[in-house]
Amino acid sequence: MNQLKKITSSNEGKNDENNLMRDGQKMKQRKQKKLVDMEGLVTHNLSNGKFRLKLENGVEVIGHLSGKIRQNRIKIVVGDKVTVELSPYDLTKGRITYRHR
């Protein structure tokens, strides 16, 4: 009896881990679907790593640097073409995720 309990409990643990990984992957996919990627041009340099950007469609937004851009010390100056992630909840603010060459 004890051996049977151990076997079933170890199998349940594996299933739980698989379910957690699947849920984590689902959560990642959901987050990525909600964001809107746009390309824009840096027009002004504001304080604390923030920039005023003009998007392809002519809308002006304020964007801040993502963590990876800060971590890798990528310099962004006025006139650079960048990719911005916009939240569907507030389309006036975004995160700069990539600097085009």
Rosetta silent file (secondary structure, phi, psi, omega in degrees, C-alpha in Angstrom):
SEQUENCE: MNQLKKITSSNEGKNDENNLMRDGQKMKQRKQKKLVDMEGLVTHNLSNGKFRLKLENGVEVIGHLSGKIRQNRIKIVVGDKVTVELSPYDLTKGRITYRHR
SCORE:     score description
SCORE:     0.000 S_00000001
   1 L     0.000  -43.960 -179.148    0.000    0.000    0.000 S_00000001
   2 H   -62.507  -37.083 -179.872    2.740    2.442    0.893 S_00000001
   3 H   -66.921  -38.734  178.899    4.470    1.829   -2.415 S_00000001
   4 H   -64.056  -41.003  179.265    1.289    2.531   -4.335 S_00000001
   5 H   -63.198  -41.126 -179.693    0.796    5.814   -2.526 S_00000001
   6 H   -64.399  -41.184 -179.086    4.360    6.864   -3.281 S_00000001
   7 H   -65.202  -46.123 -178.476    3.985    6.070   -6.975 S_00000001
   8 H   -67.521  -37.191 -179.088    0.738    7.957   -7.353 S_00000001
   9 H   -68.540  -35.939  178.925    2.019   10.935   -5.405 S_00000001
  10 H   -69.474  -36.060  177.316    5.173   11.148   -7.546 S_00000001
  11 H   -67.482  -38.776  179.033    3.079   10.998  -10.736 S_00000001
  12 H   -63.914  -38.541  179.002    0.772   13.687   -9.442 S_00000001
  13 H   -61.903  -40.612  179.082    3.753   15.929   -8.745 S_00000001
  14 H   -65.892  -41.641  179.028    4.972   15.561  -12.317 S_00000001
  15 H   -63.817  -38.613  178.604    1.534   16.372  -13.673 S_00000001
  16 H   -63.711  -41.916  178.629    1.353   19.438  -11.460 S_00000001
  17 H   -63.158  -42.667  178.719    4.739   20.630  -12.732 S_00000001
  18 H   -62.984  -41.498  179.071    3.646   20.124  -16.337 S_00000001
  19 H   -64.259  -39.586  178.682    0.420   22.006  -15.677 S_00000001
  20 H   -63.901  -41.623  179.467    2.336   24.865  -14.082 S_00000001
  21 H   -64.747  -41.686  178.473    4.667   25.084  -17.058 S_00000001
  22 H   -63.380  -42.719  178.779    1.721   25.066  -19.440 S_00000001
  23 H   -63.330  -39.712  178.203   -0.010   27.742  -17.396 S_00000001
  24 H   -63.115  -40.936  178.515    3.181   29.825  -17.386 S_00000001
  25 H   -66.470  -39.558  178.212    3.468   29.517  -21.147 S_00000001
  26 H   -63.536  -42.483  179.596   -0.177   30.476  -21.532 S_00000001
  27 H   -62.632  -40.863  178.208    0.321   33.495  -19.305 S_00000001
  28 H   -61.947  -44.162 -179.012    3.318   34.592  -21.367 S_00000001
  29 H   -64.418  -39.153  179.167    1.344   34.261  -24.581 S_00000001
  30 H   -63.370  -43.161 -179.580   -1.546   36.243  -23.124 S_00000001
  31 H   -64.120  -41.529 -178.080    0.756   39.060  -22.074 S_00000001
  32 H   -67.849  -31.903 -179.283    2.409   39.204  -25.465 S_00000001
  33 H   -69.535  -30.137 -175.484   -0.942   39.331  -27.256 S_00000001
  34 H   -74.260  -26.323 -176.268   -2.090   42.357  -25.271 S_00000001
  35 L   -81.368  148.875  179.020    0.834   44.579  -26.269 S_00000001
  36 E  -112.557  118.997  178.362    0.848   46.571  -29.493 S_00000001
  37 E   -91.096  130.437  178.385    4.214   46.892  -31.277 S_00000001
  38 E  -136.912  157.713  173.554    4.751   50.052  -33.304 S_00000001
  39 E  -104.747  144.236 -178.353    7.731   51.752  -34.908 S_00000001
  40 E  -150.209  176.705 -178.060    8.488   55.353  -34.181 S_00000001
  41 E  -121.014  134.439  179.831   11.023   58.146  -34.351 S_00000001
  42 E   -76.582  123.953 -178.959   12.605   59.815  -31.306 S_00000001
  43 E  -107.668  -34.775  179.889   11.793   63.547  -31.362 S_00000001
  44 E  -138.301  148.399  174.896   12.748   64.750  -27.854 S_00000001
  45 E  -102.977  116.026  178.940   14.965   63.497  -25.039 S_00000001
  46 L  -100.962 -178.752 -177.077   13.236   63.850  -21.654 S_00000001
  47 L   -79.753  162.415  175.076   14.631   63.119  -18.187 S_00000001
  48 L    57.814   41.547  175.595   15.111   59.688  -16.558 S_00000001
  49 L    70.301   25.854  176.858   15.404   57.661  -19.744 S_00000001
  50 E  -108.263  151.075 -177.538   12.139   58.894  -21.212 S_00000001
  51 E  -139.138  149.047  171.064   11.656   60.062  -24.775 S_00000001
  52 E   -93.854  128.176 -174.510    8.954   61.723  -26.818 S_00000001
  53 E  -121.300  145.513  172.650    8.257   59.577  -29.871 S_00000001
  54 E  -110.660  117.156 -176.532    6.343   60.123  -33.072 S_00000001
  55 E   -78.123  170.712  179.864    4.799   56.860  -34.274 S_00000001
  56 L   -56.684  -36.128 -175.812    4.278   55.738  -37.874 S_00000001
  57 L   -86.591    6.123  175.106    0.643   56.830  -37.764 S_00000001
  58 L    93.631   -3.306 -179.347    1.539   60.365  -36.585 S_00000001
  59 L   -82.114  139.015  177.205    0.575   59.965  -32.913 S_00000001
  60 E   -98.346  132.012  179.418    3.002   61.306  -30.304 S_00000001
  61 E  -132.769  166.661  173.967    3.662   59.161  -27.225 S_00000001
  62 E  -106.978  128.955 -178.839    6.099   59.105  -24.315 S_00000001
  63 E  -123.339  143.186  174.944    8.315   56.030  -24.136 S_00000001
  64 E  -112.522  160.723 -176.744   10.689   54.782  -21.474 S_00000001
  65 E   -75.270  139.470  175.282   13.634   52.436  -21.920 S_00000001
  66 L   -75.366  166.463 -177.065   13.117   48.735  -21.319 S_00000001
  67 H   -62.180  -39.404 -178.307   15.310   46.900  -18.846 S_00000001
  68 H   -67.211  -35.575  178.931   17.403   45.134  -21.493 S_00000001
  69 H   -68.804  -40.431  176.388   18.219   48.430  -23.225 S_00000001
  70 H   -64.997  -44.913 -175.780   19.310   49.944  -19.897 S_00000001
  71 H   -62.129  -40.454 -179.203   21.228   46.800  -18.947 S_00000001
  72 L   -89.145    4.297  176.779   23.170   46.710  -22.218 S_00000001
  73 L    52.725   48.284  177.126   23.710   50.499  -22.131 S_00000001
  74 L   -81.825  124.611 -177.983   22.330   51.093  -25.603 S_00000001
  75 L   -84.654  132.996  176.751   22.383   54.806  -26.346 S_00000001
  76 L  -121.478  128.300 -178.762   19.288   56.329  -27.922 S_00000001
  77 L  -124.244  169.406  178.983   19.453   59.834  -29.354 S_00000001
  78 L   -61.226  132.659 -179.939   17.079   62.158  -31.157 S_00000001
  79 L   102.383  -10.585  178.877   16.424   60.914  -34.681 S_00000001
  80 L   -72.979  145.988  174.145   16.742   57.190  -33.915 S_00000001
  81 E   -94.246  127.570 -174.749   14.140   54.783  -35.247 S_00000001
  82 E  -132.820  161.796  172.324   12.846   52.526  -32.438 S_00000001
  83 E  -103.516  133.942 -175.434   10.252   49.835  -31.756 S_00000001
  84 E  -122.992  135.994  172.518    7.766   50.660  -29.008 S_00000001
  85 E   -97.188  123.873  178.208    5.392   48.381  -27.101 S_00000001
  86 E  -109.700  140.990  174.884    2.121   50.114  -26.279 S_00000001
  87 L   -83.051  140.358  178.372   -0.404   48.884  -23.778 S_00000001
  88 L   -68.341  -13.533 -178.823   -3.967   48.751  -25.111 S_00000001
  89 L   -82.102  -35.160  179.409   -5.119   50.407  -21.878 S_00000001
  90 L  -137.289  100.335 -174.923   -3.071   53.595  -22.261 S_00000001
  91 L   -83.962    8.200  178.439   -1.947   54.360  -25.802 S_00000001
  92 L   -98.549   -8.392 -179.471   -0.071   57.521  -24.769 S_00000001
  93 E  -128.514  146.328 -178.994    2.745   55.675  -22.967 S_00000001
  94 E  -151.624  177.079  179.222    5.029   52.910  -24.158 S_00000001
  95 E  -120.802  127.179  178.707    8.238   50.982  -23.638 S_00000001
  96 E   -79.170  119.100 -175.411   11.150   51.212  -26.070 S_00000001
  97 E  -111.056  -17.152 -176.273   12.241   47.648  -26.767 S_00000001
  98 E  -154.302  138.331  174.959   14.525   47.918  -29.815 S_00000001
  99 E  -109.013  120.049 -179.676   16.728   50.524  -31.539 S_00000001
 100 L   -77.055  150.617 -177.692   16.983   50.082  -35.300 S_00000001
 101 L   -82.789    0.000    0.000   20.330   50.552  -36.992 S_00000001
